[in-house]
Amino acid sequence: MADETNKSVVPGRYRHYKGGEYYVYELGTHSETEELLVAYRPLYGESALWLRPLAMFLEAVEFEGKVQPRFKLISPADGSSL
């Protein structure tokens, strides 16, 4: 199942449910827990590298009465269409 989940996050530009855009670089593994983490950087303001658990990156959230993905792919790094 983890392999299927990994394929759902590819490098590229993503939009957060609150509107900010981020660039996802790759997945990594936590050294102690082996939890999969997503490495990404905001495309505005500060440019610190952030890590978020994959499960949280992929989860749906309720915002302004609507359930939606926390992050949505808007442009894959390989240039393929969505």
C-alpha positions in Angstrom: 0.0 0.0 0.0 2.8 2.4 0.7 4.0 2.1 -2.9 0.6 3.1 -4.2 0.5 6.1 -1.8 4.0 7.2 -2.9 2.9 7.5 -6.5 0.2 10.0 -5.5 2.8 12.7 -4.7 5.1 13.7 -7.5 7.6 16.5 -7.7 5.9 19.7 -8.9 3.9 22.8 -8.0 1.0 22.3 -5.5 -1.7 24.6 -4.2 -2.5 24.5 -0.5 -6.2 24.7 0.4 -5.7 28.2 1.8 -4.3 29.4 -1.5 -0.5 29.4 -1.2 1.7 27.6 -3.8 4.5 25.3 -2.9 7.1 23.2 -4.8 7.3 19.6 -3.8 10.8 18.1 -4.2 10.6 14.5 -3.1 9.6 12.0 -0.4 12.0 11.0 2.3 11.9 8.6 5.2 12.2 9.6 8.9 15.4 8.0 10.3 13.8 6.7 13.5 10.2 5.9 12.7 10.5 5.2 8.9 7.4 7.5 8.4 7.3 8.9 4.9 7.7 12.7 4.7 7.1 15.2 1.9 9.9 17.8 1.3 8.5 21.1 0.0 9.2 24.8 -0.1 6.8 27.8 -0.3 6.9 29.8 -3.6 6.2 33.0 -1.7 7.8 34.9 1.2 10.2 32.8 3.2 11.8 29.9 1.3 12.5 27.5 4.2 12.4 23.8 3.3 9.4 22.1 5.1 8.8 18.4 5.8 5.3 17.1 6.4 4.1 13.5 7.0 2.8 12.0 3.8 -0.4 11.0 5.3 -1.1 14.5 6.4 0.0 16.0 3.1 -2.6 13.7 1.3 -5.5 14.1 3.8 -8.7 16.0 3.1 -9.5 19.0 5.2 -12.7 21.0 5.8 -12.3 24.7 5.0 -15.1 27.2 4.7 -17.7 24.4 4.8 -16.1 22.4 1.9 -14.0 19.2 2.1 -11.0 19.4 -0.1 -7.4 18.1 -0.4 -4.9 19.8 1.8 -2.6 20.1 -1.3 -3.5 19.8 -4.9 -1.1 19.2 -7.8 -1.3 22.1 -10.3 1.8 21.5 -12.4 4.0 18.4 -12.4 7.8 18.9 -12.6 8.1 16.7 -15.7 5.8 19.1 -17.6 3.1 16.4 -18.3 -0.5 17.5 -18.2 -2.8 16.7 -15.4 
